[in-house]
């Protein structure tokens, strides 16, 4: 076994004293959902461990993931709250010292370093005498302890489509909370069981935290007060409202701040029993007799019939969410989890409208994806890493449209069509997007169209969209997403509009370009896009982003050059004139090496006058070591600058052996594969296996760095298959080393005529791979592959890829001269 099994021990924190048979646990010890919530059967879904990447020694060394429920690309996900969430702080953390749950939250926080949007939470509680003053709205006061404490965690069951936990109610009884959720609707079932020896009947209630205090950036001492409204309807058993919370609002580009300021997130909670006594609260104070109110720090509650000793009380809440209106939130309930029909077929095992039906629908969506991949020759821990990675990579970007309509914060209007948000493009352009094209092709035209809609309504393609643009990270890598869609023959979007958008990125500078630094998360600036384009970068006698004008200048220079190449790919595909294609191609190839310091053989940022800015200046989540290898669109020229294959490979060895590779951040992800492009494929195979062992396992600390909307997992997914998209817009994948004996993948194929999907099967055989890292030979559909590069067509067309594996270093894919030089 090549994985470090000692690092993959079953999680003791997930074990429970709750009675469960052996078949109700995974081989690694996790509790599985009850049988009625494991329909349809799917071993792949059962291998998903959503605690992977939930914890870490700090926000930068954590996967930044939460155990939420929801289908692929869900608009709203639901998660138990162990703490207040804000930028750098997730709503759920497995290592939280206090063994309490403070509510069940609708969250749209797309990554640990991004902000929450219009959060709301449902909180169960007990009012012992039925007095509204006994309802607890304060976050800390309302927390309920796990049955069995921190170790047993209330028999907590975590899966993509079903969550379950049993909590102490604070008065000797318990509350069993079960949860599932569709894209726009949360479904929660609360079972209150009072203590058998309780002296009096108790009154259960549900609090809705509708408009909460918020936190500015990552500083919990700076509190903000979003505004909204909440109302109660006894006639429809609904509590509805809205909030304008958007924690990233402070970094909205200036030109769209006004329309974006009108954003609201709406909700409507519909209960299946009469609300009984219900009321409103502001800042924890009961507003007697009121049925609607507006302002800040708002909550609502509903009390239900008092339960006698030991008598269970069960209620369901379906909570529709919307960015359009309260009425649309109601409509989303009717569409996604409709009311139970008036007449029910007694022979139906799972009743429509039940929690079981909701969980089945969500699990079916995940099973449809995950069951397309069969893996042989993997230990259970590796299966958990892989299938969880697939789930992580298919969560974002998340839907922003509802019934083929969407609210746009760019112009404060509702439009027809599809929209997505949660685009962490600086991260995901590297491999997540390639995986989306392969594994969710039905989504890609809508996602590209969404980016083009952002361009039409806001003036630019997104960089890091969280409802609207946030200016986070550098480069205009939507150019890469669109370029890759072109090169991989994606259709179903406006190709000429796509050209207009990427050409603007390449040629139009931001406002106040010459005197705005654009620091990370700089406030009160306009769209950042290609900062520095008009100062030095576009000067044919120079060609870099000036470090004395702009932040992160070295990274910007190299990123802009790659983006130029992506725009060139689009121009070439559309048959644009030679003067345009040659301009883009030449600039993409010339610019990176304006930073190359021939004396040190490292990239180094420059000031506007051409002087060197220092080896440590100008880098984004990396340093001179990492960015010197960041010319993925022109690796041959990079190798030439470093003295040829032998010298280049030795510099890679120095990079890895010196501890300079930082897999925790994305700029390092392609680097081990450069060995294969420099005649040392065997060394790539060694480095890739080491990276996989050191940076991935099936524990809460199983991701060494932020998941960043799926990129950490996408690296593992591709690497496990045996190849990786080093240059995403090339349509090629560089060969590494597969991890398993065999993988059978049924690629979904979207039929452009009727939108239906069929499949093409790709079988990857690599017998002995778990114990043997070296590749001895490679064939695709029985044709030998000598150069360690595969094309997109070879993958998507199906067939058979066969790796012959070995436990000893092999010459396949390597230059004999390079191999000899490394022996000398």
Secondary structure, DSSP 8 states (H G I E B T S, - for coil): --S-GGGG---GGG--SS---GGGB-TTS-B---GGGS-S--HHHHT--TTTTS-BSSGGGB------B--TT-SSEEEE-SS--BTTB-S--TT-SS-EE--EEEE---STTS--BS-EEEEEEEETT--GGG---STTTT-EEBTTHHHHGGG-EE-SS-EEEEEE-SSS-EEEEEEEE-SSEEEEEEEEE--TT-SS-BEEEEEEEEE-EEE-TT-TTSEEE--EEEEEETTTTEEEEEE--BTTGGGS-GGGHHHHTT--EEEEEEESS---SEEEEETTEEETT-SEEEESSEEEEEE---B-TT-EEEEEEEEEEESS-HHHHHHHHHHHS----SS--TT-SS-TTSHHHHHHHHHHHHHHHHTTEEEES--HHHHHHHHHHHHHHTS-SEE-EETTEEEETTTTEEEES--EE-EEHHHHTTTHHHHHHHH-HHHHHHHHHHHHHHHHHHSS--SEESSSB---SSS-THHHHHHHHHHTT--SS-HHHHHHHHHHHHH---TTGGG----TT-SS----SSTTIIIIIT-TT--S--TTTSTTHHHHHHHHHHHHHHHHHHHHHTT--HHHHHHHHHHHHHHGGGSEETTTTEE--B-TTS-B--TTSS-SSS-HHHHTT--GGGHHHHHHHTTSHHHHHHHHHHHHHTT---TTSGGGTTGGGHHHHTT-HHHHHHHHHHHHHHHB-SSTT-BSS--TTTHHHHHHHHHHHTEE-SSGGGTEEEE----SSEEEEEEEEE-TTT--EEEEEEEEE-TTTTT--EEEEEEETTEE--SSEEEHHHHHT-EEEEEEEESS---TTS-HHHHHHHH-
